[in-house]
Amino acid sequence: MSDAQRADALYEKLLDRAGERWVQPRKERTARILELLDDPQKTYRVVHITGTNGKTSTARMIESLLRAHGLRTGLFTSPHLKRFTERIMIDGEPIADAAVADAWDEIEPFIAIVDAELEASGDAPLTFFELLTVLAFVAAADAPVDVLVLEVGMGGSWDSTNTADGDVAVFAPIDMDHADRLGDTIEAIAEVKSGIIKDGASVVSAEQDPAVAAVLRRVAAEKGATIAFEGEGFGLSAQTLAVGGQLISIHGLAAEYADEYLPLYGAHQGHNAALAVAAVESLIGGASQPIAGDIVADGLQGATSPGRLQLVGIAPTVVVDAAHNPHGAAALARSLDDSFDFDEWGLVLGSFADKDIAGIVDQLLPAVAEVFATAPDSDRAEDADAIADLVEARGRRASVHPTLAEAADAAREWAAASERRAVVIAGSIVLAGEAVLLSEDEDWKSGWRA
């Protein structure tokens, strides 16, 4: 069996488990199998990231900045766009098939032991995400990495990733999301997310709603942790458009970093970069030592954010964004206006039925001229007709397309009729991944072919 076949086989075994939406507040089960594996997550430093939007982009920037220091890095994010090995990055690249398969071979003998213990106590077996987290921890230890940048799966306190102790806890903007699991107020959600703050840790946070900030300050004080908020201890001091991205100046915790190039679109990405710099200053030098200028330049210039305002087509321009909640949709709408120079945008919109699609539509409709309703390739997808109904209930028209390929064709044909038109595909991370693959298969960067 080839390494690729071994990796694919282990992923099939993961898929046989309860899926990512099956979440119980139970990090103890993950801790049990990690204990049997001699706690690999304790063999490296950890930067732990939570929030509602911007987690993955910020995590990728932190990882790039750490790698620019010459450190060996791991990065664990969710979900993936094309292949599951993207979720576990080693030194900036998806983990090798052989490495992830070898890590699984280490873990597998202990899975049956823990599953049997769970069954005996009347509990459900280990889940997809619990085992994926263990896989990432073992793979990072095997590499071995100096630092693991770790994105929370859902929430914080009881998430399986919280079996690792973050030296630095990073909070991207917190908003209402997963209210059925995390709580129906923003304070309740912040309480769950604040669980990643560990004793004596450093905490850095994006600017937050005052109610969220109050929770984070209280928990940091209880844990003897330092805390710095964007707009107080650090922040973005300047931001201008540049070819392929933007020039930003950051007021860090330890120094000023002026006129740095960030090859990402969107004003929110500049704020994510400021948060990333503050996190790295906190990990290296205790927030008191400046990061060398060439390291900041290399780290930010090397940052990527697949599926986040990602350019996937030209003539017409097509961008893909994973916005899947109203907060992310609002950031996307601002970016379409701030970062690009088009008169009209066509929106290809598909989402999961359990998302706040009405909220997403409300945020995006004012920014777009035409809507092409579709559905991600998933059992969880909302029907394209239902999305079109939401659009039309707001006095706008939407065409219906059963598949992304059909919707993208219609949208690209519409946009190709004018140089002042472009297309954005959004509403779901799964849809974003499909779009990236489709753009590569059909070579959208060669332009529209009627």
C-alpha positions in Angstrom: 0.0 0.0 0.0 1.4 3.4 -1.0 1.7 6.2 1.6 -1.1 8.1 -0.1 -3.3 5.0 0.2 -2.4 4.6 3.9 -3.3 8.2 4.5 -6.6 7.9 2.7 -7.4 4.7 4.6 -6.9 6.4 8.0 -9.1 9.3 6.9 -11.9 6.8 6.0 -11.6 5.3 9.5 -12.0 8.8 10.9 -15.0 9.4 8.8 -16.6 6.3 10.3 -16.6 8.1 13.6 -19.2 10.6 14.9 -18.7 13.7 12.7 -17.5 17.2 13.5 -20.9 18.5 14.3 -21.3 15.8 17.0 -19.9 17.7 19.9 -20.0 16.8 23.6 -18.5 19.0 26.3 -15.9 16.3 27.2 -12.2 17.0 26.7 -11.5 14.3 29.3 -11.8 11.5 26.6 -9.2 13.1 24.5 -7.0 13.6 27.6 -7.3 9.8 28.3 -5.9 8.6 25.0 -3.2 11.3 25.1 -2.2 10.1 28.6 -1.8 6.6 27.1 0.4 8.1 24.4 2.6 9.9 27.1 1.1 13.3 26.4 2.7 14.4 23.2 1.1 17.8 23.4 3.4 18.7 26.3 6.6 18.3 24.2 6.4 21.7 22.4 5.2 25.2 23.1 1.6 26.1 22.0 -0.2 29.1 20.7 -3.9 28.4 21.1 -6.5 30.4 19.1 -10.3 30.8 19.4 -12.9 33.3 18.3 -15.8 33.4 15.8 -14.1 34.7 12.7 -10.5 35.1 11.6 -9.1 32.2 13.6 -7.6 30.4 10.7 -6.1 33.4 8.9 -4.6 34.6 12.2 -3.2 31.2 12.9 -1.6 31.0 9.5 0.0 34.4 10.0 1.3 33.4 13.5 2.8 30.2 12.0 4.5 32.1 9.2 6.0 34.6 11.6 7.3 31.8 13.8 8.8 30.0 10.9 10.5 33.2 9.8 12.2 33.1 13.2 13.8 29.8 12.1 11.6 27.7 14.4 10.1 24.4 13.3 6.4 24.8 13.3 3.2 22.8 13.4 -0.2 24.2 12.5 -3.6 22.6 13.2 -6.7 24.2 11.7 -10.2 23.1 10.6 -11.7 22.4 8.3 -9.8 21.6 5.1 -10.6 22.9 1.6 -9.2 20.1 -0.6 -7.6 17.3 1.4 -7.5 16.5 5.1 -3.7 16.7 5.4 -4.1 20.5 5.0 -5.4 20.5 8.6 -2.0 19.4 10.0 0.9 21.5 8.6 4.5 21.0 9.3 6.9 23.8 8.5 4.3 25.5 6.3 3.4 22.4 4.2 0.6 19.8 4.6 1.8 16.9 6.5 3.4 14.1 4.4 1.2 11.1 3.8 3.8 8.8 5.3 4.1 11.0 8.4 0.4 11.2 9.1 -0.1 7.4 8.4 2.8 6.6 10.8 1.3 8.8 13.5 -2.0 6.9 13.1 -0.2 3.6 13.5 1.0 4.9 16.9 -2.4 5.9 18.0 -4.6 3.1 16.7 -3.7 0.4 19.4 -5.0 2.8 22.1 -8.3 3.7 20.4 -9.9 0.4 21.2 -8.8 0.7 24.8 -10.4 4.1 25.3 -13.5 3.2 23.3 -14.0 0.1 25.5 -13.6 2.3 28.7 -16.2 4.8 27.2 -18.6 2.0 26.4 -18.3 0.5 29.9 -19.2 3.9 31.4 -22.1 4.4 29.0 -20.4 7.1 27.0 -20.0 7.4 23.2 -16.8 6.3 21.4 -14.1 8.8 20.4 -15.2 11.1 17.7 -13.7 12.3 14.4 -12.5 15.6 15.8 -11.2 14.1 19.1 -9.0 11.6 17.1 -8.0 14.2 14.6 -6.7 16.4 17.4 -4.8 13.4 18.9 -3.4 12.7 15.4 -2.2 16.3 15.1 -0.6 16.3 18.6 1.3 13.0 17.8 2.4 14.2 14.4 3.7 17.4 15.8 5.7 15.6 18.4 7.1 13.2 15.9 8.2 16.0 13.5 9.3 17.3 16.1 8.1 20.9 16.2 9.2 23.7 18.4 5.8 25.4 18.4 2.3 24.2 17.6 -0.2 26.8 16.5 -3.5 25.3 17.5 -7.0 26.4 16.4 -10.0 25.5 18.5 -12.5 23.3 16.9 -15.6 24.7 18.7 -15.8 26.9 21.7 -12.8 26.5 24.0 -13.0 25.2 27.5 -14.3 21.7 26.6 -12.9 21.5 23.1 -10.6 18.6 22.6 -7.7 20.9 21.6 -7.9 22.3 25.2 -6.0 19.3 26.4 -2.9 21.3 25.3 -1.7 24.2 27.5 -1.3 27.3 25.5 1.6 29.5 26.4 -0.3 32.2 24.5 -4.1 32.4 24.2 -5.3 34.3 21.2 -8.8 35.6 20.8 -10.1 36.6 17.3 -13.3 38.6 17.3 -16.1 36.8 19.2 -19.7 37.0 18.0 -22.8 34.9 18.1 -22.3 31.5 16.5 -23.1 27.9 17.5 -25.5 29.3 20.0 -27.1 25.8 20.4 -23.7 24.5 21.7 -22.0 27.5 23.3 -24.8 29.6 24.8 -27.4 32.0 23.6 -25.7 35.2 24.8 -22.4 36.7 23.7 -21.3 36.6 27.4 -22.0 32.9 27.6 -20.1 32.2 24.4 -17.1 34.3 25.7 -17.2 32.3 28.9 -16.8 29.0 27.0 -14.1 30.4 24.8 -12.2 31.9 27.7 -11.5 28.4 28.9 -8.3 28.3 26.7 -6.7 30.8 29.1 -4.2 28.8 31.3 -2.5 29.7 34.5 0.2 32.4 33.9 -0.3 32.5 30.2 -0.1 35.5 27.9 -3.4 36.6 26.3 -3.9 38.8 23.3 -7.2 39.7 21.9 -8.8 41.5 19.0 -11.0 44.4 19.8 -14.2 42.9 21.4 -17.7 43.8 22.4 -17.4 45.3 26.0 -19.3 42.3 27.4 -16.8 39.9 25.9 -13.8 42.0 27.0 -15.1 42.0 30.6 -15.3 38.2 30.6 -11.8 37.8 29.1 -10.3 40.3 31.6 -11.9 38.6 34.6 -10.8 35.1 33.6 -7.3 36.3 32.8 -7.1 37.9 36.3 -8.3 34.7 37.9 -5.6 32.7 36.0 -2.8 35.2 36.7 -2.5 35.8 33.0 -1.5 39.0 31.3 -3.9 40.4 28.7 -3.7 42.9 25.9 -6.4 44.1 23.6 -6.2 45.5 20.1 -6.8 49.3 20.4 -5.1 49.3 23.8 -1.8 47.5 24.0 -1.4 47.0 20.2 -3.1 47.7 16.9 -3.1 48.6 13.3 -1.9 52.1 12.8 -2.0 52.4 9.0 -3.5 50.4 6.1 -3.4 51.1 2.4 -4.2 49.1 -0.7 -1.3 47.6 -2.7 -1.0 45.4 -5.7 -2.1 41.9 -4.6 -2.8 42.9 -1.0 -2.1 45.8 1.3 0.6 47.8 3.1 0.1 47.9 6.8 1.8 49.5 9.8 1.4 47.8 13.2 1.8 49.2 16.7 3.0 46.1 18.4 3.4 45.3 22.1 7.1 45.8 21.9 7.8 47.9 18.8 6.4 49.7 15.7 6.5 47.8 12.4 5.9 50.3 9.5 4.9 49.7 5.9 4.9 45.9 5.9 3.4 44.1 2.8 0.6 41.7 3.5 -0.4 39.7 0.3 -4.0 39.3 1.4 -7.1 41.3 0.6 -9.5 42.7 3.2 -9.3 45.3 5.9 -9.9 42.6 8.5 -6.8 40.8 7.4 -4.7 43.8 8.5 -6.3 43.5 11.9 -5.6 39.8 11.9 -2.0 40.6 11.2 -1.7 42.9 14.1 -3.1 40.2 16.4 -0.7 37.7 15.0 2.3 40.0 15.6 1.2 40.6 19.2 0.9 36.9 19.7 4.4 36.2 18.4 5.8 39.1 20.5 4.1 37.5 23.5 5.6 34.0 22.8 9.1 35.2 22.0 10.5 37.8 24.3 7.6 38.1 26.7 6.1 41.0 24.8 9.1 43.2 25.6 11.5 42.4 22.7 10.9 43.7 19.2 10.7 41.2 16.3 13.5 41.9 13.8 12.2 43.8 10.8 13.3 41.3 8.3 11.5 38.5 10.2 8.2 40.5 10.2 8.6 41.2 6.5 9.3 37.6 5.7 6.6 36.3 8.0 3.8 38.5 6.7 4.9 38.2 3.0 4.8 34.4 3.4 1.3 34.4 4.9 -1.5 32.7 2.9 -5.1 32.3 3.7 -6.7 29.8 1.3 -10.5 30.2 0.9 -10.4 33.7 2.4 -10.8 36.4 -0.4 -8.8 34.0 -2.5 -8.4 35.0 -6.2 -9.2 32.0 -8.2 -10.2 33.4 -11.6 -9.4 36.3 -14.0 -11.2 37.8 -16.9 -13.6 37.7 -15.1 -12.2 38.1 -11.7 -13.5 35.4 -9.3 -12.8 35.4 -5.6 -13.7 32.7 -3.1 -14.5 33.4 0.6 -15.4 31.0 3.3 -17.8 33.5 5.0 -20.4 31.2 6.7 -22.0 33.4 9.3 -23.2 37.0 9.4 -20.0 38.3 11.0 -17.9 36.8 8.3 -20.3 38.0 5.6 -20.2 41.6 6.9 -16.4 41.5 6.7 -16.6 40.1 3.2 -19.1 42.8 2.1 -16.7 45.6 3.4 -13.8 44.0 1.6 -15.5 43.8 -1.8 -15.9 47.6 -1.6 -12.6 48.4 0.0 -10.2 46.1 -1.7 -11.4 45.9 -5.3 -12.4 48.3 -8.0 -15.6 46.8 -9.7 -19.0 48.3 -10.3 -21.0 45.1 -9.9 -20.4 41.8 -8.1 -22.2 38.6 -8.8 -22.7 36.4 -5.7 -22.7 32.6 -5.9 -24.2 31.7 -2.6 -24.5 28.2 -1.0 -24.6 27.3 2.7 -25.4 24.7 5.3 -29.0 24.5 6.6 -27.9 24.9 10.2 -26.3 28.3 9.5 -27.9 31.7 9.8 -28.4 32.1 6.1 -30.9 34.9 6.5 -28.2 36.9 8.4 -25.6 36.1 5.7 -28.0 37.2 3.0 -28.8 40.5 4.9 -25.1 41.3 5.1 -24.2 40.4 1.5 -27.2 41.6 -0.6 -26.3 45.4 -0.4 -22.8 44.6 -1.8 -23.9 42.6 -4.8 -25.9 43.1 -8.0 -26.8 39.6 -8.9 -27.3 36.4 -6.9 -26.8 32.8 -8.1 -28.2 30.4 -5.5 -26.6 27.0 -5.2 -25.8 24.3 -2.7 -22.5 22.8 -1.3 -22.0 19.1 -2.0 -23.1 17.9 1.5 -26.0 16.3 3.3 -26.1 19.4 5.5 -26.6 21.8 2.5 -29.6 24.1 2.4 -31.6 23.7 -0.8 -30.7 26.3 -3.5 -34.4 27.1 -3.9 -34.7 28.0 -0.2 -31.7 30.4 -0.5 -33.3 32.0 -3.5 -36.5 32.4 -1.6 -34.7 34.3 1.2 -33.2 36.6 -1.4 -36.5 37.2 -3.2 -38.2 37.9 0.2 -35.9 40.9 0.4 -37.0 42.2 -2.9 -34.1 40.9 -5.0 -34.0 38.2 -7.7 -31.9 35.1 -7.5 -31.4 32.4 -10.1 -31.3 28.8 -9.0 -28.5 26.3 -9.9 -28.4 22.8 -8.4 -24.6 22.5 -8.5 -21.7 24.9 -8.0 -20.4 24.1 -11.5 -23.7 25.4 -13.0 -23.8 28.4 -10.8 -20.2 29.3 -11.4 -20.7 29.0 -15.2 -23.7 31.3 -15.1 -22.0 33.8 -12.8 -18.8 33.9 -14.8 -20.8 34.3 -18.1 -22.7 37.3 -16.5 -19.5 38.9 -15.3 -17.7 38.4 -18.6 -20.2 40.7 -20.3 -18.6 43.7 -18.6 -15.0 44.6 -17.5 -16.5 46.2 -14.5 -18.1 43.0 -13.1 -16.6 40.3 -10.9 -17.8 37.2 -9.0 -17.6 36.2 -5.4 -18.4 32.6 -4.2 -19.3 32.4 -0.5 -21.5 31.0 2.2 -19.8 27.8 3.2 -16.2 26.5 3.8 -17.2 23.4 1.9 -18.4 25.4 -1.0 -15.2 27.4 -0.9 -13.2 24.2 -1.2 -15.3 23.0 -4.1 -14.7 26.3 -5.8 -11.0 26.2 -5.4 -10.9 22.7 -6.9 -13.3 23.6 -9.8 -11.2 26.7 -10.6 -8.1 24.6 -10.9 -9.9 21.9 -13.0 -11.4 24.4 -15.4 -8.4 26.8 -15.3 -10.4 29.9 -14.5 -7.2 31.9 -14.6 -7.1 31.5 -18.3 -10.3 33.6 -18.6 -13.8 32.9 -19.7 -14.5 30.7 -22.6 -18.0 30.9 -24.0 
